Amino acid sequence: MNADRSRWHWLLWVPIVLPLITPLYNSTEPRLYGIPFFYWSQMALAGLAMVFILLVYQATKERK
């Protein structure tokens, strides 16, 4: 299967769509070490995006 047409690429929609659903993180509570939920959830979403991108890359890269 061609890497450009892999079904793995559908997983890349998760880190794109999840931050667009603002009711998921539109609050200040709970706080983590005094940091409001809104801010630390954004950082967590950035980490989640890295994991998804790495997963798709590893799954679709050409083996030599």
PyMOL Python script that loads the backbone (N, CA, C, O; Angstrom):
from pymol import cmd

cmd.read_pdbstr("""\
ATOM      1  N   MET A   1       0.848  -1.175   0.000  1.00  0.00           N
ATOM      2  CA  MET A   1       0.000   0.000   0.000  1.00  0.00           C
ATOM      3  C   MET A   1       0.894   1.240   0.000  1.00  0.00           C
ATOM      4  O   MET A   1       1.890   1.306   0.721  1.00  0.00           O
ATOM      5  N   ASN A   2       0.533   2.179  -0.792  1.00  0.00           N
ATOM      6  CA  ASN A   2       1.272   3.423  -0.885  1.00  0.00           C
ATOM      7  C   ASN A   2       1.128   4.209   0.421  1.00  0.00           C
ATOM      8  O   ASN A   2       0.024   4.340   0.950  1.00  0.00           O
ATOM      9  N   ALA A   3       2.239   4.727   0.938  1.00  0.00           N
ATOM     10  CA  ALA A   3       2.226   5.450   2.216  1.00  0.00           C
ATOM     11  C   ALA A   3       1.346   6.702   2.151  1.00  0.00           C
ATOM     12  O   ALA A   3       0.799   7.121   3.172  1.00  0.00           O
ATOM     13  N   ASP A   4       1.201   7.303   0.968  1.00  0.00           N
ATOM     14  CA  ASP A   4       0.388   8.504   0.837  1.00  0.00           C
ATOM     15  C   ASP A   4      -1.104   8.212   0.971  1.00  0.00           C
ATOM     16  O   ASP A   4      -1.887   9.120   1.250  1.00  0.00           O
ATOM     17  N   ARG A   5      -1.500   6.985   0.781  1.00  0.00           N
ATOM     18  CA  ARG A   5      -2.919   6.633   0.826  1.00  0.00           C
ATOM     19  C   ARG A   5      -3.246   5.721   2.009  1.00  0.00           C
ATOM     20  O   ARG A   5      -4.275   5.045   2.006  1.00  0.00           O
ATOM     21  N   SER A   6      -2.399   5.701   2.992  1.00  0.00           N
ATOM     22  CA  SER A   6      -2.585   4.832   4.138  1.00  0.00           C
ATOM     23  C   SER A   6      -3.744   5.292   5.016  1.00  0.00           C
ATOM     24  O   SER A   6      -4.007   6.489   5.132  1.00  0.00           O
ATOM     25  N   ARG A   7      -4.415   4.358   5.615  1.00  0.00           N
ATOM     26  CA  ARG A   7      -5.503   4.684   6.535  1.00  0.00           C
ATOM     27  C   ARG A   7      -4.975   5.248   7.845  1.00  0.00           C
ATOM     28  O   ARG A   7      -5.727   5.849   8.611  1.00  0.00           O
ATOM     29  N   TRP A   8      -3.696   5.059   8.103  1.00  0.00           N
ATOM     30  CA  TRP A   8      -3.084   5.621   9.305  1.00  0.00           C
ATOM     31  C   TRP A   8      -3.202   7.141   9.324  1.00  0.00           C
ATOM     32  O   TRP A   8      -3.267   7.747  10.393  1.00  0.00           O
ATOM     33  N   HIS A   9      -3.230   7.750   8.159  1.00  0.00           N
ATOM     34  CA  HIS A   9      -3.278   9.204   8.095  1.00  0.00           C
ATOM     35  C   HIS A   9      -4.579   9.777   8.651  1.00  0.00           C
ATOM     36  O   HIS A   9      -4.633  10.961   8.984  1.00  0.00           O
ATOM     37  N   TRP A  10      -5.618   8.967   8.756  1.00  0.00           N
ATOM     38  CA  TRP A  10      -6.868   9.443   9.350  1.00  0.00           C
ATOM     39  C   TRP A  10      -6.671   9.798  10.813  1.00  0.00           C
ATOM     40  O   TRP A  10      -7.406  10.631  11.345  1.00  0.00           O
ATOM     41  N   LEU A  11      -5.684   9.179  11.485  1.00  0.00           N
ATOM     42  CA  LEU A  11      -5.421   9.504  12.889  1.00  0.00           C
ATOM     43  C   LEU A  11      -4.937  10.939  13.072  1.00  0.00           C
ATOM     44  O   LEU A  11      -5.035  11.489  14.169  1.00  0.00           O
ATOM     45  N   LEU A  12      -4.423  11.542  12.020  1.00  0.00           N
ATOM     46  CA  LEU A  12      -3.944  12.920  12.126  1.00  0.00           C
ATOM     47  C   LEU A  12      -5.086  13.911  12.325  1.00  0.00           C
ATOM     48  O   LEU A  12      -4.846  15.059  12.698  1.00  0.00           O
ATOM     49  N   TRP A  13      -6.314  13.489  12.084  1.00  0.00           N
ATOM     50  CA  TRP A  13      -7.458  14.359  12.321  1.00  0.00           C
ATOM     51  C   TRP A  13      -7.705  14.564  13.805  1.00  0.00           C
ATOM     52  O   TRP A  13      -8.270  15.585  14.198  1.00  0.00           O
ATOM     53  N   VAL A  14      -7.293  13.614  14.638  1.00  0.00           N
ATOM     54  CA  VAL A  14      -7.536  13.736  16.084  1.00  0.00           C
ATOM     55  C   VAL A  14      -6.876  14.989  16.664  1.00  0.00           C
ATOM     56  O   VAL A  14      -7.561  15.773  17.320  1.00  0.00           O
ATOM     57  N   PRO A  15      -5.552  15.215  16.446  1.00  0.00           N
ATOM     58  CA  PRO A  15      -4.969  16.429  17.017  1.00  0.00           C
ATOM     59  C   PRO A  15      -5.400  17.718  16.312  1.00  0.00           C
ATOM     60  O   PRO A  15      -5.121  18.811  16.806  1.00  0.00           O
ATOM     61  N   ILE A  16      -6.067  17.605  15.177  1.00  0.00           N
ATOM     62  CA  ILE A  16      -6.585  18.799  14.504  1.00  0.00           C
ATOM     63  C   ILE A  16      -7.955  19.171  15.061  1.00  0.00           C
ATOM     64  O   ILE A  16      -8.221  20.341  15.335  1.00  0.00           O
ATOM     65  N   VAL A  17      -8.814  18.184  15.227  1.00  0.00           N
ATOM     66  CA  VAL A  17     -10.203  18.440  15.627  1.00  0.00           C
ATOM     67  C   VAL A  17     -10.344  18.621  17.140  1.00  0.00           C
ATOM     68  O   VAL A  17     -11.144  19.443  17.587  1.00  0.00           O
ATOM     69  N   LEU A  18      -9.589  17.875  17.924  1.00  0.00           N
ATOM     70  CA  LEU A  18      -9.741  17.931  19.377  1.00  0.00           C
ATOM     71  C   LEU A  18      -9.581  19.342  19.950  1.00  0.00           C
ATOM     72  O   LEU A  18     -10.397  19.726  20.789  1.00  0.00           O
ATOM     73  N   PRO A  19      -8.583  20.137  19.551  1.00  0.00           N
ATOM     74  CA  PRO A  19      -8.506  21.501  20.094  1.00  0.00           C
ATOM     75  C   PRO A  19      -9.632  22.420  19.625  1.00  0.00           C
ATOM     76  O   PRO A  19      -9.846  23.478  20.218  1.00  0.00           O
ATOM     77  N   LEU A  20     -10.345  22.043  18.587  1.00  0.00           N
ATOM     78  CA  LEU A  20     -11.446  22.864  18.095  1.00  0.00           C
ATOM     79  C   LEU A  20     -12.723  22.683  18.913  1.00  0.00           C
ATOM     80  O   LEU A  20     -13.655  23.478  18.792  1.00  0.00           O
ATOM     81  N   ILE A  21     -12.769  21.658  19.733  1.00  0.00           N
ATOM     82  CA  ILE A  21     -13.941  21.395  20.568  1.00  0.00           C
ATOM     83  C   ILE A  21     -13.718  22.103  21.910  1.00  0.00           C
ATOM     84  O   ILE A  21     -13.323  21.480  22.895  1.00  0.00           O
ATOM     85  N   THR A  22     -13.976  23.393  21.927  1.00  0.00           N
ATOM     86  CA  THR A  22     -13.642  24.215  23.092  1.00  0.00           C
ATOM     87  C   THR A  22     -14.385  23.854  24.381  1.00  0.00           C
ATOM     88  O   THR A  22     -13.821  24.083  25.451  1.00  0.00           O
ATOM     89  N   PRO A  23     -15.601  23.309  24.365  1.00  0.00           N
ATOM     90  CA  PRO A  23     -16.216  22.952  25.655  1.00  0.00           C
ATOM     91  C   PRO A  23     -15.427  21.900  26.439  1.00  0.00           C
ATOM     92  O   PRO A  23     -15.636  21.746  27.642  1.00  0.00           O
ATOM     93  N   LEU A  24     -14.534  21.185  25.781  1.00  0.00           N
ATOM     94  CA  LEU A  24     -13.725  20.195  26.483  1.00  0.00           C
ATOM     95  C   LEU A  24     -12.755  20.831  27.470  1.00  0.00           C
ATOM     96  O   LEU A  24     -12.452  20.242  28.508  1.00  0.00           O
ATOM     97  N   TYR A  25     -12.271  22.011  27.161  1.00  0.00           N
ATOM     98  CA  TYR A  25     -11.237  22.619  28.004  1.00  0.00           C
ATOM     99  C   TYR A  25     -11.541  24.068  28.386  1.00  0.00           C
ATOM    100  O   TYR A  25     -10.636  24.787  28.809  1.00  0.00           O
ATOM    101  N   ASN A  26     -12.767  24.502  28.250  1.00  0.00           N
ATOM    102  CA  ASN A  26     -13.141  25.881  28.542  1.00  0.00           C
ATOM    103  C   ASN A  26     -13.485  26.044  30.029  1.00  0.00           C
ATOM    104  O   ASN A  26     -14.640  26.274  30.387  1.00  0.00           O
ATOM    105  N   SER A  27     -12.464  25.920  30.886  1.00  0.00           N
ATOM    106  CA  SER A  27     -12.670  26.121  32.319  1.00  0.00           C
ATOM    107  C   SER A  27     -11.327  26.425  32.981  1.00  0.00           C
ATOM    108  O   SER A  27     -10.266  26.247  32.382  1.00  0.00           O
ATOM    109  N   THR A  28     -11.398  26.878  34.209  1.00  0.00           N
ATOM    110  CA  THR A  28     -10.165  27.144  34.950  1.00  0.00           C
ATOM    111  C   THR A  28      -9.871  26.046  35.964  1.00  0.00           C
ATOM    112  O   THR A  28      -8.739  25.922  36.432  1.00  0.00           O
ATOM    113  N   GLU A  29     -10.859  25.265  36.299  1.00  0.00           N
ATOM    114  CA  GLU A  29     -10.680  24.183  37.267  1.00  0.00           C
ATOM    115  C   GLU A  29     -10.720  22.851  36.542  1.00  0.00           C
ATOM    116  O   GLU A  29     -11.478  22.738  35.579  1.00  0.00           O
ATOM    117  N   PRO A  30      -9.985  21.864  36.918  1.00  0.00           N
ATOM    118  CA  PRO A  30      -9.064  21.766  38.045  1.00  0.00           C
ATOM    119  C   PRO A  30      -7.724  22.430  37.722  1.00  0.00           C
ATOM    120  O   PRO A  30      -7.323  22.531  36.563  1.00  0.00           O
ATOM    121  N   ARG A  31      -7.065  22.865  38.753  1.00  0.00           N
ATOM    122  CA  ARG A  31      -5.749  23.483  38.590  1.00  0.00           C
ATOM    123  C   ARG A  31      -4.666  22.434  38.831  1.00  0.00           C
ATOM    124  O   ARG A  31      -4.830  21.523  39.643  1.00  0.00           O
ATOM    125  N   LEU A  32      -3.576  22.581  38.119  1.00  0.00           N
ATOM    126  CA  LEU A  32      -2.431  21.683  38.268  1.00  0.00           C
ATOM    127  C   LEU A  32      -1.239  22.537  38.671  1.00  0.00           C
ATOM    128  O   LEU A  32      -0.709  23.293  37.857  1.00  0.00           O
ATOM    129  N   TYR A  33      -0.818  22.418  39.922  1.00  0.00           N
ATOM    130  CA  TYR A  33       0.269  23.255  40.469  1.00  0.00           C
ATOM    131  C   TYR A  33      -0.041  24.739  40.294  1.00  0.00           C
ATOM    132  O   TYR A  33       0.860  25.533  40.023  1.00  0.00           O
ATOM    133  N   GLY A  34      -1.299  25.115  40.445  1.00  0.00           N
ATOM    134  CA  GLY A  34      -1.703  26.508  40.338  1.00  0.00           C
ATOM    135  C   GLY A  34      -1.986  26.981  38.922  1.00  0.00           C
ATOM    136  O   GLY A  34      -2.413  28.119  38.727  1.00  0.00           O
ATOM    137  N   ILE A  35      -1.756  26.132  37.934  1.00  0.00           N
ATOM    138  CA  ILE A  35      -1.986  26.501  36.535  1.00  0.00           C
ATOM    139  C   ILE A  35      -3.417  26.126  36.158  1.00  0.00           C
ATOM    140  O   ILE A  35      -3.813  24.975  36.346  1.00  0.00           O
ATOM    141  N   PRO A  36      -4.199  27.061  35.633  1.00  0.00           N
ATOM    142  CA  PRO A  36      -5.585  26.756  35.251  1.00  0.00           C
ATOM    143  C   PRO A  36      -5.664  25.646  34.185  1.00  0.00           C
ATOM    144  O   PRO A  36      -4.766  25.470  33.362  1.00  0.00           O
ATOM    145  N   PHE A  37      -6.755  24.927  34.243  1.00  0.00           N
ATOM    146  CA  PHE A  37      -6.972  23.796  33.337  1.00  0.00           C
ATOM    147  C   PHE A  37      -6.806  24.173  31.874  1.00  0.00           C
ATOM    148  O   PHE A  37      -6.240  23.406  31.094  1.00  0.00           O
ATOM    149  N   PHE A  38      -7.296  25.348  31.497  1.00  0.00           N
ATOM    150  CA  PHE A  38      -7.209  25.765  30.097  1.00  0.00           C
ATOM    151  C   PHE A  38      -5.776  25.704  29.588  1.00  0.00           C
ATOM    152  O   PHE A  38      -5.531  25.202  28.491  1.00  0.00           O
ATOM    153  N   TYR A  39      -4.821  26.214  30.376  1.00  0.00           N
ATOM    154  CA  TYR A  39      -3.437  26.284  29.917  1.00  0.00           C
ATOM    155  C   TYR A  39      -2.754  24.921  29.911  1.00  0.00           C
ATOM    156  O   TYR A  39      -2.093  24.570  28.934  1.00  0.00           O
ATOM    157  N   TRP A  40      -2.904  24.137  30.999  1.00  0.00           N
ATOM    158  CA  TRP A  40      -2.212  22.862  30.991  1.00  0.00           C
ATOM    159  C   TRP A  40      -2.875  21.848  30.059  1.00  0.00           C
ATOM    160  O   TRP A  40      -2.220  20.904  29.614  1.00  0.00           O
ATOM    161  N   SER A  41      -4.151  22.025  29.759  1.00  0.00           N
ATOM    162  CA  SER A  41      -4.782  21.123  28.786  1.00  0.00           C
ATOM    163  C   SER A  41      -4.271  21.414  27.372  1.00  0.00           C
ATOM    164  O   SER A  41      -4.139  20.503  26.555  1.00  0.00           O
ATOM    165  N   GLN A  42      -3.984  22.682  27.090  1.00  0.00           N
ATOM    166  CA  GLN A  42      -3.406  23.017  25.782  1.00  0.00           C
ATOM    167  C   GLN A  42      -2.034  22.376  25.617  1.00  0.00           C
ATOM    168  O   GLN A  42      -1.703  21.879  24.541  1.00  0.00           O
ATOM    169  N   MET A  43      -1.238  22.387  26.677  1.00  0.00           N
ATOM    170  CA  MET A  43       0.085  21.750  26.618  1.00  0.00           C
ATOM    171  C   MET A  43      -0.061  20.228  26.480  1.00  0.00           C
ATOM    172  O   MET A  43       0.715  19.586  25.773  1.00  0.00           O
ATOM    173  N   ALA A  44      -1.048  19.669  27.153  1.00  0.00           N
ATOM    174  CA  ALA A  44      -1.299  18.231  27.029  1.00  0.00           C
ATOM    175  C   ALA A  44      -1.739  17.879  25.608  1.00  0.00           C
ATOM    176  O   ALA A  44      -1.344  16.841  25.078  1.00  0.00           O
ATOM    177  N   LEU A  45      -2.546  18.729  24.992  1.00  0.00           N
ATOM    178  CA  LEU A  45      -2.964  18.487  23.609  1.00  0.00           C
ATOM    179  C   LEU A  45      -1.789  18.576  22.648  1.00  0.00           C
ATOM    180  O   LEU A  45      -1.750  17.852  21.653  1.00  0.00           O
ATOM    181  N   ALA A  46      -0.835  19.451  22.928  1.00  0.00           N
ATOM    182  CA  ALA A  46       0.372  19.530  22.092  1.00  0.00           C
ATOM    183  C   ALA A  46       1.172  18.239  22.211  1.00  0.00           C
ATOM    184  O   ALA A  46       1.677  17.727  21.211  1.00  0.00           O
ATOM    185  N   GLY A  47       1.291  17.712  23.422  1.00  0.00           N
ATOM    186  CA  GLY A  47       1.976  16.431  23.611  1.00  0.00           C
ATOM    187  C   GLY A  47       1.233  15.292  22.929  1.00  0.00           C
ATOM    188  O   GLY A  47       1.853  14.408  22.336  1.00  0.00           O
ATOM    189  N   LEU A  48      -0.081  15.310  23.010  1.00  0.00           N
ATOM    190  CA  LEU A  48      -0.893  14.287  22.343  1.00  0.00           C
ATOM    191  C   LEU A  48      -0.714  14.352  20.829  1.00  0.00           C
ATOM    192  O   LEU A  48      -0.645  13.319  20.163  1.00  0.00           O
ATOM    193  N   ALA A  49      -0.639  15.557  20.293  1.00  0.00           N
ATOM    194  CA  ALA A  49      -0.418  15.723  18.855  1.00  0.00           C
ATOM    195  C   ALA A  49       0.929  15.134  18.455  1.00  0.00           C
ATOM    196  O   ALA A  49       1.040  14.493  17.409  1.00  0.00           O
ATOM    197  N   MET A  50       1.956  15.348  19.283  1.00  0.00           N
ATOM    198  CA  MET A  50       3.271  14.767  18.986  1.00  0.00           C
ATOM    199  C   MET A  50       3.205  13.247  18.955  1.00  0.00           C
ATOM    200  O   MET A  50       3.806  12.612  18.088  1.00  0.00           O
ATOM    201  N   VAL A  51       2.476  12.668  19.896  1.00  0.00           N
ATOM    202  CA  VAL A  51       2.352  11.209  19.948  1.00  0.00           C
ATOM    203  C   VAL A  51       1.646  10.685  18.697  1.00  0.00           C
ATOM    204  O   VAL A  51       2.088   9.699  18.106  1.00  0.00           O
ATOM    205  N   PHE A  52       0.570  11.326  18.296  1.00  0.00           N
ATOM    206  CA  PHE A  52      -0.165  10.879  17.111  1.00  0.00           C
ATOM    207  C   PHE A  52       0.678  11.019  15.842  1.00  0.00           C
ATOM    208  O   PHE A  52       0.681  10.129  14.992  1.00  0.00           O
ATOM    209  N   ILE A  53       1.386  12.130  15.721  1.00  0.00           N
ATOM    210  CA  ILE A  53       2.224  12.336  14.537  1.00  0.00           C
ATOM    211  C   ILE A  53       3.336  11.304  14.489  1.00  0.00           C
ATOM    212  O   ILE A  53       3.631  10.765  13.423  1.00  0.00           O
ATOM    213  N   LEU A  54       3.959  11.020  15.632  1.00  0.00           N
ATOM    214  CA  LEU A  54       5.013  10.003  15.680  1.00  0.00           C
ATOM    215  C   LEU A  54       4.456   8.627  15.346  1.00  0.00           C
ATOM    216  O   LEU A  54       5.090   7.859  14.622  1.00  0.00           O
ATOM    217  N   LEU A  55       3.281   8.312  15.867  1.00  0.00           N
ATOM    218  CA  LEU A  55       2.653   7.023  15.592  1.00  0.00           C
ATOM    219  C   LEU A  55       2.382   6.846  14.101  1.00  0.00           C
ATOM    220  O   LEU A  55       2.691   5.799  13.531  1.00  0.00           O
ATOM    221  N   VAL A  56       1.810   7.859  13.476  1.00  0.00           N
ATOM    222  CA  VAL A  56       1.516   7.782  12.036  1.00  0.00           C
ATOM    223  C   VAL A  56       2.806   7.706  11.232  1.00  0.00           C
ATOM    224  O   VAL A  56       2.882   6.964  10.254  1.00  0.00           O
ATOM    225  N   TYR A  57       3.809   8.458  11.630  1.00  0.00           N
ATOM    226  CA  TYR A  57       5.090   8.413  10.924  1.00  0.00           C
ATOM    227  C   TYR A  57       5.709   7.020  10.998  1.00  0.00           C
ATOM    228  O   TYR A  57       6.136   6.466   9.985  1.00  0.00           O
ATOM    229  N   GLN A  58       5.753   6.468  12.187  1.00  0.00           N
ATOM    230  CA  GLN A  58       6.344   5.134  12.361  1.00  0.00           C
ATOM    231  C   GLN A  58       5.560   4.063  11.597  1.00  0.00           C
ATOM    232  O   GLN A  58       6.149   3.130  11.052  1.00  0.00           O
ATOM    233  N   ALA A  59       4.257   4.198  11.558  1.00  0.00           N
ATOM    234  CA  ALA A  59       3.422   3.203  10.890  1.00  0.00           C
ATOM    235  C   ALA A  59       3.492   3.288   9.374  1.00  0.00           C
ATOM    236  O   ALA A  59       3.252   2.294   8.688  1.00  0.00           O
ATOM    237  N   THR A  60       3.817   4.465   8.839  1.00  0.00           N
ATOM    238  CA  THR A  60       3.759   4.631   7.379  1.00  0.00           C
ATOM    239  C   THR A  60       5.117   4.800   6.722  1.00  0.00           C
ATOM    240  O   THR A  60       5.195   4.858   5.495  1.00  0.00           O
ATOM    241  N   LYS A  61       6.191   4.880   7.500  1.00  0.00           N
ATOM    242  CA  LYS A  61       7.484   5.080   6.852  1.00  0.00           C
ATOM    243  C   LYS A  61       7.898   3.813   6.100  1.00  0.00           C
ATOM    244  O   LYS A  61       7.523   2.698   6.462  1.00  0.00           O
ATOM    245  N   GLU A  62       8.672   4.020   5.058  1.00  0.00           N
ATOM    246  CA  GLU A  62       9.130   2.903   4.226  1.00  0.00           C
ATOM    247  C   GLU A  62      10.221   2.157   4.965  1.00  0.00           C
ATOM    248  O   GLU A  62      11.169   2.762   5.466  1.00  0.00           O
ATOM    249  N   ARG A  63      10.088   0.869   5.030  1.00  0.00           N
ATOM    250  CA  ARG A  63      11.100   0.008   5.667  1.00  0.00           C
ATOM    251  C   ARG A  63      12.189  -0.293   4.647  1.00  0.00           C
ATOM    252  O   ARG A  63      11.899  -0.614   3.495  1.00  0.00           O
ATOM    253  N   LYS A  64      13.451  -0.187   5.080  1.00  0.00           N
ATOM    254  CA  LYS A  64      14.568  -0.475   4.167  1.00  0.00           C
ATOM    255  C   LYS A  64      15.298  -1.717   4.598  1.00  0.00           C
ATOM    256  O   LYS A  64      16.268  -2.118   3.953  1.00  0.00           O
TER     257      LYS A  64
END
""", "prot")
cmd.dss("prot")
cmd.show_as("cartoon", "prot")
cmd.util.cbc("prot")
cmd.orient("prot")
